[in-house]
Amino acid sequence: MEKYKSPVYNVIAVPVEKVVANTYNPNIVAPPEMKLLELSIWEDGYTMPCVCYYIPEKDQYELVDGFHRYKVMKTSKRIYDREKGLLPVVVIDKDLSNRMASTIRHNRARGTHCIELMCEIVSELTKAGMSDSWIMRNIGMDKDELLRFKQISGLAELFADKEFSLTKEI
């Protein structure tokens, strides 16, 4: 058996223009924390690489984790200039369902993520044929949590095209 080598031992400098966000990241960072992240990267440098999947036919790197570190590079001129537009990246080679699971694991290990997007991801993984046990194991959910996300996403789809208004009691 080949000895495993973690991706972090192969950090590469990628022009930030070749990096693209994924469409399934449910992680949200409030503006004060984004300012703090920018300051942290300014003061300490990039201490963690972004995790990407390489798409050879497009010569692009799709983010799996590190969207906000990427966003700082894209929006902070002083950091972009100092880093010469190069983002530290490690590459993982996984299919879409496993990349989604990786994104969720990274986010959940750190803290917050958006419920609506989590529901969407559970729905996408289910539509992709992933079993409940696969989803629970790879995203770190228990049975009750998975059921709640499925129920919420089902309700959201059921009422997505309806208009609601509150009526005043007389």
C-alpha positions in Angstrom: 0.0 0.0 0.0 1.3 3.5 -0.9 2.1 5.7 2.0 -0.5 8.5 2.4 0.7 12.1 2.1 -1.6 14.9 3.2 -2.4 17.6 0.7 -0.9 20.3 3.0 2.6 19.0 2.1 2.0 20.1 -1.5 1.0 23.8 -1.2 1.3 25.6 -4.5 1.0 29.3 -5.4 -1.9 29.9 -7.8 -2.8 33.1 -9.5 -6.0 34.2 -7.8 -7.6 34.8 -11.2 -7.5 31.0 -11.8 -9.4 30.3 -8.6 -13.3 30.2 -8.7 -15.8 29.8 -5.9 -18.0 26.7 -5.7 -21.8 27.0 -5.7 -22.4 25.0 -2.5 -20.5 26.7 0.3 -23.0 27.3 3.2 -20.4 29.2 5.3 -21.2 32.8 6.1 -18.8 35.4 7.7 -20.2 38.7 9.0 -18.5 42.0 7.9 -16.7 42.6 11.2 -15.2 39.1 11.0 -14.2 39.7 7.4 -12.3 42.8 8.5 -10.6 40.8 11.2 -9.7 38.1 8.6 -8.2 40.8 6.4 -6.2 42.2 9.3 -5.1 38.7 10.3 -3.8 37.9 6.8 -2.1 41.3 6.7 -0.4 40.9 10.1 0.3 37.2 10.0 0.2 36.3 6.3 -1.6 33.3 4.9 -1.2 30.7 7.5 -3.6 28.2 6.0 -3.8 27.3 2.3 -7.1 27.2 0.5 -8.4 23.8 -0.5 -9.2 23.4 -4.2 -10.2 20.9 -6.9 -8.3 21.3 -10.2 -10.4 21.4 -13.4 -7.8 20.7 -16.1 -10.1 21.5 -19.1 -10.7 25.0 -17.8 -7.3 25.4 -16.1 -9.2 26.5 -13.0 -9.1 25.7 -9.3 -12.5 25.4 -7.7 -12.6 26.2 -4.0 -13.6 23.5 -1.6 -12.5 25.4 1.5 -11.1 28.9 2.0 -13.6 31.1 0.2 -13.2 33.9 2.7 -9.3 33.8 2.5 -9.8 33.9 -1.3 -12.2 36.8 -1.0 -9.7 38.8 1.0 -7.1 38.3 -1.7 -9.7 39.5 -4.3 -10.8 42.5 -2.4 -7.8 43.8 -0.4 -5.4 45.6 -2.7 -2.6 45.7 -0.1 -2.7 41.9 0.4 -3.1 41.2 -3.4 0.0 43.4 -4.0 2.1 41.9 -1.2 1.2 38.4 -2.2 1.7 39.2 -5.9 -1.8 37.9 -6.6 -0.8 34.4 -5.6 -3.0 32.3 -3.4 -1.7 29.4 -1.4 -3.6 26.3 -2.5 -3.6 22.6 -1.8 -5.4 20.4 -4.4 -7.7 17.4 -3.6 -9.0 15.1 -6.2 -12.5 14.1 -5.3 -15.8 13.9 -7.1 -18.5 16.6 -6.6 -20.4 14.8 -3.8 -17.2 14.2 -1.8 -16.1 17.8 -2.4 -19.4 19.0 -1.0 -18.9 16.7 2.0 -15.3 18.1 2.5 -16.7 21.7 2.4 -19.2 20.9 5.1 -16.7 19.1 7.3 -14.3 22.0 7.1 -17.1 24.5 7.9 -18.7 22.5 10.7 -15.3 21.9 12.3 -14.9 25.7 12.4 -18.3 26.9 13.3 -21.1 28.5 11.4 -22.9 27.7 8.2 -26.2 28.7 6.6 -29.2 26.4 7.3 -30.8 27.2 3.9 -27.7 26.2 2.0 -27.2 23.1 4.2 -30.8 22.0 3.2 -29.9 22.5 -0.4 -26.7 20.4 -0.1 -28.6 17.6 1.7 -31.2 17.8 -1.1 -28.4 17.7 -3.8 -26.6 14.8 -2.2 -29.9 12.9 -1.9 -30.7 13.6 -5.6 -27.2 12.4 -6.5 -28.1 9.0 -4.9 -26.1 9.3 -1.7 -27.6 7.2 1.1 -28.6 8.7 4.4 -25.8 6.7 6.1 -23.3 8.2 3.5 -24.5 11.7 4.2 -24.5 11.3 8.0 -21.0 9.8 7.9 -19.4 12.3 5.5 -21.1 15.4 6.7 -21.1 14.6 10.4 -24.9 14.5 11.0 -26.9 12.3 13.2 -30.2 10.8 12.0 -32.4 13.4 13.6 -30.5 16.3 12.2 -30.6 14.8 8.7 -34.3 14.3 9.0 -34.8 17.9 10.0 -32.8 19.2 7.1 -34.8 16.9 4.7 -38.0 18.1 6.2 -37.0 21.8 6.0 -35.9 21.4 2.4 -39.1 19.6 1.6 -41.2 22.4 3.1 -39.1 25.0 1.3 -39.7 23.3 -2.1 -43.4 22.9 -1.3 -43.9 26.6 -0.6 -41.2 28.1 -2.9 -43.7 29.7 -5.4 -46.3 30.8 -2.9 -47.0 34.3 -1.7 -47.7 34.8 2.0 -49.1 37.7 4.0 -50.2 38.1 7.5 -53.9 39.0 8.0 -54.9 41.3 10.8 -57.2 40.0 13.4 -60.4 42.0 13.7 
